[in-house]
């Protein structure tokens, strides 16, 4: 690497441009599978800096490449926003009613563009080392798993990517913190729907009907025992019912009820075992009341995200060299949230890490909250760690 290239100084140099890009994306958020203008902005910035790319991959995905070596590392950023009404009061708040970048994907995209700018300046060194960097600007993380679609479209090939990294903002940590988790980072998740079948009747004579609401209510409470009674406290499993619809009139015994929920676990065999437990509980309750149930499992859930220890160690070393020991935090346990970067982690050795975004002495709001206003200074840390990590890998 060019020994005169000071990463932190060069991050400071491009930072005003990165802030401008991030604020434009934040003002103009786009939902999953609708990232048309965000994708176009990414392409314009890449054009301005002479970085080659392919667009329109897996919808509005963009895959850029710097240098043309025979081996490559990859970096991913997601681009989609959420159906949330923003309430931050920021001068660059969302201009799109009911849509907000409340998960930091605007910052992720701006950070990766900053990383691309600096790595482009180092392209001669990459060429000399027979190395390449591939940059994945990914759509649809929040819904259909755009990562899987990008990979199926061949983004990890030609040249083959053998290591891949990505980051996520984390309001639980102060700005300047780099948060790492060795091994399992995020849970697998799978959505399900349960239709409870009873028999409708008059509310004055419940004995002649089979009350779907009573059965469904028992199901909701009993499913919580999957975590508390069917798994050890050290085996995290979460069953959440997020939607319950039943009945049409106050004086009618409901004949059907519909539940929608998710199951989360860290290991595939644990997930499958607990899916079977859910089926037994649902069928048992419905049978006891004389009803029945239909259970449908969606097949588009995300797998568990498991980091490669050696890549995490490399990122930790780089972050420690850049910002000191006090900047490093190790997650004490995995998150039961899900992220489709898991597909990248299955395709290559990976490190998915977080960056703190809450200013000192300020309260934080969680991800997916209408008040979330992360510190833009965290983008400096994200760019520096990405650039330095890639250079160390190559």
Buried (B, 14 or more C-beta within 10 A) or exposed (E): BEEEBEBBEBBEEBBEBBBEBBBBBBBBBBBBBBBEBBBEBBBEBBEEBEBEBBBEBBBBBBBBBBBBBEBBBBBBBBBBBBEBEBBBEEEBBBEEEEBBBBBBBBBBBBBBBBBBBBBBBBBEBBBEBEBBBBBBBBBBBBEBBBBBBBBEBEBBEEBBBBBBBBBBBBBBBBBBBBBBBBEBBBBBBBBBBBBBBBBBBEEEEEEEBBBBBBBBBBBBEBBEEBBEEBBEEEBBBBBEBEEBEBBEEEEEBBBBBBBBBBBBBBBEEBBEBBBEBBBEBBEEBBEEBEBBBEBEEEEEBBBBBBBBEEBBEBBBBBBBEBBEEEBBBEBEEBBBBBBBBBBBBBBBBBBBBBBBBBBEEEEBBEBEBBEBBBBBEBBBBBBBBBBBBBBBBB
